[in-house]
């Protein structure tokens, strides 16, 4: 896992509430926060092309392309290529508006297309192509 290039990678920022919820979940499961990581990823799907994925991992789940980014004392792990080409800079919050609409909420920190529910998005690499070729390419 590469932490040296952390400053050149897109930012991944947890809000205080998101970090608190993850820490509480680790505690409830009896997981050691120093050995448990919050993995962020994406897979094709959703109305905007890709859907966010979020899970907890341990060292056994780490791959050679994974990078670790610390945010509010939580180790966030993400595949380097996915972070650069698909996800881009992100802010992750936790919403508990009501019993139906509660959970982690993602916000792209670049100007880009994201559906209204916040569950799907356009990959960063596609946003770059639109900028370079004009908005209607």
N, C-alpha and C positions, 0 to 999 in steps of 0.2 A: 504494500500500500504506500503510495507516494504522498508525502505531506510537504515536500520541498517547494513544489510549484503552486502551492495553495494560493499565493497572492496573485498569480496570473490567471487563475481559473475564475469562471463566473461565480459570483457570491451566492451562497445559500444561507439565509438568515432565518432563524426561528424567533418568533415573538416570545416574550416572557411566558405567556399562557401556554403556547405549544410546548415549550421546553418543560414547563411544570407538569403538564399532562403526561408527557413521555416519561419523566422521572417517576411520577406517581404510578404509572403502569408497570414500570420495572420493579418498583418496590412491592407492588401488589403481587407480582409474579415471582418474587424472590430472586430477581435477576440483579447482578452486580452492574451498576451503571458504568464502571470502568471497563467492563467486558461486553457490554451490550451497545450496539450501534443502531441508529435510525437510518435505514436504507431508503433512499429516494430513487425512483426510476420512472419509466414510462413504457407504454405499449401502444401499438396502433389500436384506434377505436375512438368512439365518441363523436360528437357532431362537428368538432373542429379538427379531427384527424388523429389525435393522440390523447391518451388518458394517463393521469398521474398514478403512480403506485407508491405505497408506503408500507414498510414492515420493519420489524426489529430483527437484527442479525447478531451473530456472535463471530468471533475470529475464524471459526470453521467455515463460515459463509463468504469470506472475503476472497476476491479474485485478484489476479495480477494487474488488471486495469483499474482497480478501485482506488479512489482518492478519499481521504478523510478531511473533513472540514469541521472545525469546532465552532459551535454556536451556543452560547449560554450554557456552557459546561456539558453539552451533549455532543457526542461524536456522530456527525452525519456522514454517511458513506454513500458514494455514488460512482457509477462507472464513468471514467474520464470522458470517453467519447460521447456518451449520452448527455453528460453535463454540458459539453461544449457545443455539440451539433443539434441536440434535441431540446433539452430543458432550458438552458440559459440561466441567467440569474433569477433566483426565486426567493420569495418570502413565504414562510409557512406559519400559519396562525391556527388557532383552535377556536371554533365557534360553537356555542351552545345556546343559540337563539331559542330553540324549543326542542322537544323530545325527538321530533322527526328530522330536523335539520341541524344535527350536531356532528362534529367531527373536525378533522384537519382540513384546512382551506389553503389552497395554493394561489399565489399571485405572481404572475410574471413581472419582473422588474424592468423589462424592456417594453418598448411600445410594440405591441403585437396583438394578434387576434386570439381571444379567449372567449369561450362560450359564457353565457350569463350565469350558469350554475357553477363555474369555476372548476369543473371536473375534467374538461378537455381543453386542448390548446393546439395551436399551430407550432410546429418545431422551429427552433431558432434558425436552422439552416435554410428553411423555406422563407422565413422573413427576410434574410439577407438577400436571397434571390429576387424577391419582390422589390426590395430597395434598389438593387443594382439594375434591374431590368424595367423598372417602373411599376406602379401599383397595379396595373391591369395585365401583367404578364402571366 
